Amino acid sequence: MILVVATGNAGKLVELRELLSGIDLELRSLSELGLPSPEETGKTFAENAELKAHAAAAAARTWALGDDSGLCVDALCGGPGLHSARYAATDEARRARLLRELEAIPAEKRGAHFFCAAALCAPDGRLFRAEGRVDGSIALAPRGTNGFGYDPLFLPVETPGRTLAELRSADKNRLSHRGRALEGLRPVLEALARGADPRQQ
């Protein structure tokens, strides 16, 4: 069964395919199907995730997964938050801007968390929702190559001294905010793969 993923982010699609590799679903992005990406006009991560899932399900006429996530930094009053992807033009530029804005902030005051809201939408508009969060801090410089976005700067509490981008994929996926959100949707996704009614899960 095809599950449409409401994203045009290639890195996110790779990560989602890894996270859901044990479930018999074929993940296809909007760009792969020639469909437009919906505009993110929600005021919360959850609203954006639901908006994207609804739009993708309606456009593709099948089940669709939408998620919205961001990095929330204590010293920046929760920023960049909803604007994490629009903080600058590229991943490298976003990381550079974050480091500039935290330049005067000591290591002990660089607390942050990643948050993810996920929404799974049926062709008839039914929604299933889940959320995930991982706490940590911002490193003084980027490290690691196994990741995208802010991964090379984020030090999870569970892996002291190592950024998300320095972890093996299995370890990263186990504790990531997106992985935790998708774990909440796993029973529904497994039901879809079996051809069962998710409402019974």
N, C-alpha and C positions, 0 to 999 in steps of 0.2 A: 504494500500500500504506500502511496505517495503522501508525505506530510510536507506541506509548504511551510518554509521558514521565512517569516517576514523580515528579511534583512538583505542588504546589499554588501555587507561586511564579510569579506572572504575569510578573515581570521576567525570571526565568530562562527561562521558556518563550519569550518574545520573543527573547532572546539565542540560544537553541538553534535557533530557526527561522531566524535570520540566519546562524548558523554552518553550518547544513545546507541552506541555500537552493539550492545547486547539485545536490542529490540529490533525486530524484523520490520523496519520502516525505511523507506527510501526518502531521504531528506533532499528537497530541492529548493533553492533560493528563488526569490522573486525575479532576480536578473536572469537566472537560468531558464525561467519560464517566460521571459519577455514581458513581465508584469511590472508596473510602476511601484515605487516605494511610497507608502502613505506618509503624509506630513505628520510630524510629531507635535501635536498641539496641546497635549495633556498637561496638567499642572502637577502631576505626580508620576513616579515611575509606573505605578499600577495603571493609571489612565492611559499612558502611552503604550504599554504592553497590550492592553485590551483593544485600543484603537487599531494597532497594527495587526493583531490577530483577526479582528472583525473584517478589516479591509481586505486582507489576504484571502480569507476564507470566501468572502463574497466574490472576489475577482477570479479565484481559481476554482470555485465551486467544490471545494473539498476541505478537509480538516487543515487548519493552519496554526502554527505556533508563533507567537509574538513575545518578545521580551524587551525590557528596557532596563538598563543598568547604568551605574555611575560610581564614581569615586567621590566620597564625601570626606573632606579634610577638616578636622576640628579647628585648626588655626585660621581657616578660610571661611568660618561660619557655615560649614557644610558644603562649600563649593569644591570643585566645579559642579558637583551634583548632577542635576538634570541636563546641564550644559557640557558634560564631560566630553562628548563626541564633537562638540562645536567649539571647544576651548581654543583651538588653533586648527590650521589646515591639515596637518599630518600628525601621525603618532609621535614622531621625533620632536615636532614643534610643540605639541601638547606637553610632552615631558619637560622640555626646556622651559616652557612658560611656568609650569608648576614649580620647578626648582628655583626659578628666579623669584617667584612670589614667596617662597619659603626660605630664601637665602639667609634671613636673619633669625630664623626660628631654630632653636636648639633641638637636638635629637629627641630629648625627653618630652617635647611639646609638639611632636609631629604625628600625633595620633590621627588615625583615619579608618574608614571602613569602606568596603565595596558592598553595594546593595543591588539586588536583582529582583525584579518582578516579572513573572512569566504568566502568560495566558494562552490557553489552548481553546480554539474556537471551532465549533462544528459548522457544517454548511448551513444548518438551520438557525445559527446564531447562539446556540448554547455555549456557555463559557465555563471553563475550569481554571482556577487560579492557584498560584503558589508563589512564595517569596524565599529568598535566601540572602544571607549576610555573612561576611567574614571580616573580623576585626584585625587591625594591625597598625602599621605606621609607615611613614614615607622615608625612604633611604636618602642619603646625601648625594648619591649619584646612581645612574642606572646600571644594573648588573643582570646578566643572563640573556639568553637568546631564545628560550622556549616560551614564547608568549607574544602578545601584541598589546597595543594601547599602553596603559600605565603599569602593566605587569612587571617590567624591569625596575620599577621604583617602589613597588608595594611589598612590605615585609609582614607576612601574616604572623599573628601571635603564635600559631601552632608550629611555625618553622623559624625559630629565632636565628637571625643572621643571614637568612636566605630569602631572596625575593621570589615572587611567583614565577618569574622567568628563569630562575635557577633550579626549579624543581622538575622532576620527571613528570611527564604528562599524567601518569596515573595518580601521582601524589597531588599534583595541581588540581586535577579534576575532582579528586575526593573532597577537597576542602574549599573549592572555589564557590563564590556566591551564585554563579550560574548553575554549577553542579548541584548545590543545595536546593535551589529553586526547582530544578528539573526532577530532583528526587521526589519532591512533593507531587509531581505530575506523573511519576512513573507508573502507578497502577492504572491510570487512564490510558497512557500510551501503550502499555502492554496489552490492555483490553482491545485497543484499536488494532494492534498487530495480529491479535487472535481472531479478529472479526466479531468480537463480543460487544455488547452494549455498555459503554462506559458509565452509564447512569446506574448500573448495578454494582459498580466498584465502591 
